[in-house]
Amino acid sequence: MSFRLSHAPLRATAGAFILNSGLTKWSADAEAAAGLHGFASGTYPAVKNVQPPTFVKALAAGEMALGAALLTPFISSRKVGLGLTAFSAGLLGLYAKTPGMRDGIRPTQDGTGLAKDVWLLGIGTSLALDGNGEGRKVRKAQKQVTKAEKKATKAEKKATKALAG
């Protein structure tokens, strides 16, 4: 397991936000489903082959699963970080490829909502990189050093006792 207390604020804020987004989409009406479907299919042509209600339910389920995973401490930070990175990269793809979302690299008024997802990409990348197991290796090495120090201290006391006695 690669969960660190310092990851908790990142995971909790991103997880709660994404879980809420999925719960909201789950009960989307036909008009909202058609709007989301149209928006996504303009950037990702494969989405055109999926019916709008099915697309929105799948998107909602994915968001709920990712949000719940981020909020579950026993799921490694590396795994949820990779999931969040992939998800946010998809959102930023919408920002980059949808006309009217940006003026150069800067977001337009319409693009600000998607441009903010760059923060999710940063959180996901940080969790994935920081949760790569190196922390565990460092902690294991620190334990070995502590054990060796204790053995050395014990041996020193024994030697001192032998010399004194």
Secondary structure, DSSP 8 states (H G I E B T S, - for coil): ----GGGHHHHHHHHHHHHHHHHHHHT--HHHHHHHHHHHHHH-GGGGGS-HHHHHHHHHHHHHHHHHHHH-TTS-HHHHHHHHHHHHHHHHHHHHHSTTSEETTEE-TTTHHHHTTHHHHHHHHHHHHHTSSHHHHHHHHHHHHHHHHHHHHHHHHHHHHHHH-
